[in-house]
Amino acid sequence: MYDNYTVISFPGLGIEIDPIRQIEIGSLTIHLYGIIIAFGLMLAILYAWKRCKQFGIRQDDITDGVLWVAPFAVLCARLYYCAFEWDQYKDNPISVLYIWEGGLAIYGGVIGALIGVVVYCRIKKIKIAALLDMVALGFMIGQAIGRWGNFFNREAFGSETESFLRMGLWNVRTGEFIYYHPAFLYESVWNAIGFAALHFLSKKRQYDGQIALGYVFWYGLGRVFIEGIRMDSLWWGPVRVSQILAGVSCIAAMIVLFIQLRRKHTPEQLFVNQVAARAQQPIEEPAEEQTEEETAEEA
C-alpha cells in the first residue's frame, strides 16, 4: 500500500512516479506549476524573437507586446474561470483576487490576449492579423508545455478508463488507484503537433491571419473532444462552456479559411513585404532654406 497519495502511475507504460509540486527555499515557496508556465512563456518569446522579422515585426515590439498583453490574458483567464465557478467566490468576493490559489481558464486567457493584441497594435500601428499569427504560434508552444503544470498539480484529467495510456491517481478514501484519461497529455501532444504544422505552414502563408485562423481551428477541434472527457469542466447549465466555445470557434475558423482559400492573395498584401517595401523607399531630404542674400540675388 502506498503511503504517499501523490504517486502517479501509468501502468500501460510501466511508469510510476511521485512528482514534487513545489520547491521551498527558506520561507519562499516556488510551485512547479508556475515554473512550467514561465518556461513555456520564455520559449514562446525566444521563438518569436527568432522569427518576428519574417512577419514584419521587430524584437522590441515582441518584448513590449508580451509586457502589454500578458496582464490582459491573466486577468481574463481569471475572470472567465470565476464567472463560471461563482459559487466558490460569492461568499467572499475578494478571493477572486487570490490568483495564487489557482483557477485560470485558457479560453479566458485567449480572449484576454486577443483584446491586448488589438489595443497594442492600435498604439504601435502594427497590422493586427500579422501579430496574431505570431501570438498563435507562441500560444501553441506555451500550451503544449504549460499543460504539464496540470500533471504536477494532479488536475485536468479525464474520466475513468482502462486504456493503454490510463493514468492512476491514488484515492485516499478507497486506498487504491483509480485510472483516468490523462487529458493534460492529450492536449499537450495535440498542441505540439499543431505547432509543428503551423510552424511550417507559416513559412508559406498566403495572407496575414492565416496562422491565427489555423490555430483557432486546430485548437478548437482538439478541445471539443478533450473537453468532453474532462472531469473539471466549467459548466453553464447542462453544457460544458469550453466545449461549446471550442466547437463554435472551430467551425467559424474553418468557414473563414475556406473563404480565404477561394480568394486571390498576392505577396504584396503581407505585412512583412509592406514593411520591407517602405524600408527601401528613399528618404527625401528637406529642401535647404535660402539665405536672405541668395533670395535677393535671385530677385
C-alpha angles and dihedrals in degrees: 000000000000119000094191111069091194093075113121121196136192101192093178089060096037092242128138121168141162105217119199117235101199145016121222121207108180106302091343119100118197116192118216089222090063093045092053093047090049091048091052091049091049093052090047090053093047090050091049092049090053096049106026094100088061087063096044093255128125124231091240090056090053092050093047090044093056091051089049102041101039095071090051091051095048094044094050092043088056095044092048091053096044093047091061095038096044093137088072093056108029094091092050108022092177088069087075085080093055092095092157089070090066133250116133128148119210095214089056087052091051091050091048092048090051091053091047093049093050093051093044094049091051090054096043095037092234121150105260096216092053094052091044089058089056093044092050092056090048091050091054090055094045094048095046090054099031094059088070087068085068089056092057090046092049091235142115092051126145138235124302116288144162094213123137091258095048116147119217120215121186113246110211092197098053096028094229143091119271115199123224140174108269092231091172089059093048091053094044092053092043091053092046091054090046092051092051091050095046092044092061093038091053090064090061100033115148100203141012112270095031093110093045090053089048089053093051091049096045098042093043092050093052095042092054090065099033094048089053091068099038119116096206102051121150108244133208103193108302097346134079105242098210093045092055092044090049092051095047094046092046093053092044092051091047091053093049092046090052092049091049090048089062093050126086115245127190128201089241090068094063113101092226091058092046090053091048091049092052091049091055094052112107116250111240112227115223115253114260115250115244120237120237090251092054090048091051092049091052089051 
